[in-house]
Amino acid sequence: MAIKPLTDRVVATKEQPRTTTASGILLGEAKEAPAYAVVEAIGPEVKGIKKGDKIIYKEYTATEIHLDDKDHLIIKEEDILAIL
């Protein structure tokens, strides 16, 4: 089932945070670590973001849903901090 976001919402899939660096050093849990996701769908009023973009967002403002054995996030455009 596809999710179609309304107005200024974005549907994304959360990426797991890295646990090691490229050289193999283990990373600890950061209290204020940025949250990353990949955009799956966008609402009709979203500007400047497209499907497939990797984004950084405010972690505690996203709505998490589980649908078809996948975890998705619904995020307001204003809560997206950056596009990578």
N, C-alpha and C positions, 0 to 999 in steps of 0.2 A: 504494500500500500504506500503510495507516495504522499508526502506531506506538502501541502501548498500553504505557505505562510501568508498572512494578511498584512496589509498596510506596510509598516516599516520594519517588519520582522525578517529574520534570516534563520534558516534551518541549517545546522552544521553538525558534523561528527567530531567529537572530541578526540584529540591526539594525546596519547600517553606521554607524560613527561619523561625526558631522558634520564636514565639512572647512571650512565657513565659518559665520560668525555670520549673524544675520538682516540685518545691514547690509552684508554682503559681505566682512568681514575674514577672511582665511585663518587657519585654526587649525593649529598645529603638532602633531606627534605627542607625546602625553603619555606618560611612562614608566609611570605607574600610572593610566591612564585607566579609568574604570568601563566595564563591559561591559553592554550593553542587549540585551534579547530580548523577544519576544512569545510568551506561552504558547499552545501548540497542543493539549496534552493533559496530564492530571494522573493520578497514580497514586491508588489507593483510600485510602491513608493520609495524603494531603496535606490540610492544613487551612489555610484562609485565603487560598488562591490559587485562581483560577478561569481557565478558558479565556478568552483574549483579554486578560488582564492584561499590562501592560508591566512588566518586572522589571529590576532591577540585580543582577548575580550576580558571584561570584568567577571571573574569566576562566579561570584555569588549572586549575580543578577540574571543568569541564564536559567531557563526552565528546562529541566531534564525530563525526557520521556523515553520509554522503552516500547518499541514497536517492531514487530516482525523480527524478533531476536537481535535487534540492533539498538544501541543507545544513541539518541539524538538530542540536540540542544536547540531551543528556540530563544533567539537573542534579539533584543531591540537594536536597531542600527546605532543609536546613540551610545550603547554600551560596548561597541567595538572600538578598541583603542588604536589598532594599526592593522595594515595589510602587509604581509611579508612577501 
